[in-house]
Amino acid sequence: MLTESTRRHFLQFCTGEIGAGTFEAWVCADEGLENQIGHGPHLDLIAADYQGREAAAARDRCAALLEQHHPGNLARYRIRSILQKMLHDQGAVIPGLRELVRLRHDGNEDIPIEFVGFDSELDGVPSPEHCHLWKPMFLAQVLSRQEPYLRSIQRSCEELLGHLRRGHPDDV
């Protein structure tokens, strides 16, 4: 069983929230890590080259350790992060919705099918990074199509967050 601090570091490293150098420094400084993950995995992590291509392998190793000790936690963490961004930043709704649908199509059954329906209804709405490519008049028309769905999407985000919290109260 991994401590909450260890899980948080692994989750943040796997999702890119903390950089490889920061993670490496933590791995080398945490005296209790070896007792949690075992000698072999600990040796793999402290010996990894976090500046080179081994950083991806170290991320994969962390993901495997998370899955071994806390099955599904990484996937749920990704989902919760996306949902929270969608609730707090209107510009994150369309990109977040598309990411949730991608995860759903990749087999993540924690994401309700209704998100696929929302994405289908809004597939013509550009992501924020593409809005500058549109003429303002047409962009305003297209963006107005998302307005009726935003409240329903937010409500679904809140419901899914609540479901994940109730179903997995020990998740970080």
Buried (B, 14 or more C-beta within 10 A) or exposed (E): EBBEBBBBBBBBBBBEBBEBEBBBEBBEEBEEBBEBBEEEBBEBBBEBEBEEEBBEEBBEBBBEBBEEBBEBBBBBBBBBBBBBBBBEEEEBBBBBBBBBBEBBEEEBEBBBEEBBBBBEBBEEBBEEEEBEEBEEEEBEEBBEEBEEBBEEBBEBBEEBBEEBEEEBEEBB
